[in-house]
Amino acid sequence: MPEQRESVTTNPADWTSSLSYQSRATSKPTAADMRELSWKARERNRALGVTGLLLYDKGRFFQTLEGPVESLTTLWQSIRSDTRHTDIEILSEHIIPARLFGSWDLLSYDAEAISAEAARRARAAHALTRQVPDMIKLVLDGDDIGINSLIATLAEKGWDGDSIVTSLIEPTARALGDAWLSDDCSEFDLTIGLSMLQLAGHAVRHTPTPQELRGRKYSILLATAPGEPHALGTSLLADLFTDAGWQVDMAFPDSDQALVNQLASQQPDALDIGLSDAVPRRDTIAKLRETIGKSRFAAADQLTVISVGGRLFADAAATARNVGADIARETAAGSSIRIAELIRQKRQEPRSG
Ligand SMILES: Cc1cc2nc3c(=O)[nH]c(=O)nc-3n(C[C@H](O)[C@H](O)[C@H](O)COP(=O)(O)O)c2cc1C
């Protein structure tokens, strides 16, 4: 079970509130100023049960805070009167069914101190994760037209598929898992919801250019963990790896033996085993370790890179090492690059551009 798990209950004292705003820095903070601000803020947020994200970029702050209503009200009194920023504009303020930044007292990005790419991702995370509550509502209402039009609108606004997967679809899946764990939705709702997200994920596929397809050189077998009923992550990965030019096969084995047989006959460069992206299944660590042990023997030259993914790893509740894998994905996006690098390392191939 996740550490920070909330649900909408009838008692306002139990509600989790989320507040997002942007503001203008009154003077340009140095990297040391930002470190100090984040460090102090984290300490206080931890004490108040508040989690969130803070981004500084080109003279502007963007922040999302989430936590008990009373804690946020107290904290907001301090932040809004802080003279380090001005022109504060509240972007959204509402009750949420589940936290988006549950693992972070304050996930902070100083865009000027980090790369432009990381800043773009942080901004994307901020803008896209704000859509998660709407997305959950659409999913629980079974409104597939609404889901597809929300995603289409985001794609039209220029959000790329990777960002939509990492910052909207996967967090929505986790929030749905939390809603199921706290009995706010049925297993049927969860399963249907994940399938709708899966279809929505297909809709944002980037079509590979002929040049990208020419780069096709590695193969991967994407499998759900034996017996795992959820296949959202496996399906999202299939799109991403295909688009990145890999040869992709999928497996939904019902036993370790079925997986080992497929692996032995295909001998792919990499194997990915996915647990549910929605629900953290802690009781599966020992079982997954066994599955991976058997898979290693099935790979003739032992060079197959084995990756794992799912809510358990996204929450950092388990690591690759815990289950004997080479890499644990926190998100589907970007996995093809990391796994290709591991394949090259194992074979001691030179880095390609
Ligand atoms: C952009 C910005 C974001 C901030 N975020 C937080 C925060 O998340 N948590 C926090 O405790 N303080 C945060 N602070 C600092 C608070 O404004 C305040 O200085 C601090 O909470 C101490 O409160 P006090 O002065 O009322 O004792 C932030 C300040 C700024 C300028």
Ligand as a Chemical Component Dictionary entry (heavy atoms), coordinates in Angstrom:
data_LIG
# 
_chem_comp.id                   LIG 
_chem_comp.type                 NON-POLYMER 
_chem_comp.pdbx_formal_charge   0 
_chem_comp.three_letter_code    LIG 
# 
loop_
_chem_comp_atom.comp_id 
_chem_comp_atom.atom_id 
_chem_comp_atom.alt_atom_id 
_chem_comp_atom.type_symbol 
_chem_comp_atom.charge 
_chem_comp_atom.model_Cartn_x 
_chem_comp_atom.model_Cartn_y 
_chem_comp_atom.model_Cartn_z 
_chem_comp_atom.pdbx_ordinal 
LIG C1  C1  C 0 7.993 30.549 -4.427 1  
LIG C2  C2  C 0 8.023 30.124 -2.987 2  
LIG C3  C3  C 0 7.594 28.836 -2.644 3  
LIG C4  C4  C 0 7.610 28.413 -1.324 4  
LIG N1  N1  N 0 7.209 27.139 -1.021 5  
LIG C5  C5  C 0 7.203 26.748 0.266  6  
LIG C6  C6  C 0 6.754 25.438 0.619  7  
LIG O1  O1  O 0 6.373 24.614 -0.200 8  
LIG N2  N2  N 0 6.787 25.104 1.940  9  
LIG C7  C7  C 0 7.218 25.950 2.892  10 
LIG O2  O2  O 0 7.214 25.588 4.056  11 
LIG N3  N3  N 0 7.653 27.180 2.572  12 
LIG C8  C8  C 0 7.661 27.598 1.293  13 
LIG N4  N4  N 0 8.117 28.847 0.990  14 
LIG C9  C9  C 0 8.600 29.696 2.066  15 
LIG C10 C10 C 0 7.453 30.339 2.805  16 
LIG O3  O3  O 0 6.983 31.434 2.053  17 
LIG C11 C11 C 0 7.862 30.794 4.213  18 
LIG O4  O4  O 0 8.996 31.585 4.129  19 
LIG C12 C12 C 0 8.192 29.617 5.122  20 
LIG O5  O5  O 0 7.179 28.649 5.063  21 
LIG C13 C13 C 0 8.338 30.100 6.581  22 
LIG O6  O6  O 0 7.090 30.640 7.004  23 
LIG P1  P1  P 0 6.961 31.801 8.072  24 
LIG O7  O7  O 0 7.785 32.914 7.535  25 
LIG O8  O8  O 0 5.485 32.130 8.148  26 
LIG O9  O9  O 0 7.515 31.203 9.334  27 
LIG C14 C14 C 0 8.083 29.295 -0.319 28 
LIG C15 C15 C 0 8.517 30.572 -0.682 29 
LIG C16 C16 C 0 8.490 30.990 -1.986 30 
LIG C17 C17 C 0 8.967 32.360 -2.371 31 
# 
loop_
_chem_comp_bond.comp_id 
_chem_comp_bond.atom_id_1 
_chem_comp_bond.atom_id_2 
_chem_comp_bond.value_order 
_chem_comp_bond.pdbx_ordinal 
LIG C1  C2  SING 1  
LIG C2  C3  SING 2  
LIG C2  C16 DOUB 3  
LIG C3  C4  DOUB 4  
LIG C4  N1  SING 5  
LIG C4  C14 SING 6  
LIG N1  C5  DOUB 7  
LIG C5  C6  SING 8  
LIG C5  C8  SING 9  
LIG C6  O1  DOUB 10 
LIG C6  N2  SING 11 
LIG N2  C7  SING 12 
LIG C7  O2  DOUB 13 
LIG C7  N3  SING 14 
LIG N3  C8  DOUB 15 
LIG C8  N4  SING 16 
LIG N4  C9  SING 17 
LIG N4  C14 SING 18 
LIG C9  C10 SING 19 
LIG C10 O3  SING 20 
LIG C10 C11 SING 21 
LIG C11 O4  SING 22 
LIG C11 C12 SING 23 
LIG C12 O5  SING 24 
LIG C12 C13 SING 25 
LIG C13 O6  SING 26 
LIG O6  P1  SING 27 
LIG P1  O7  DOUB 28 
LIG P1  O8  SING 29 
LIG P1  O9  SING 30 
LIG C14 C15 DOUB 31 
LIG C15 C16 SING 32 
LIG C16 C17 SING 33 
# 
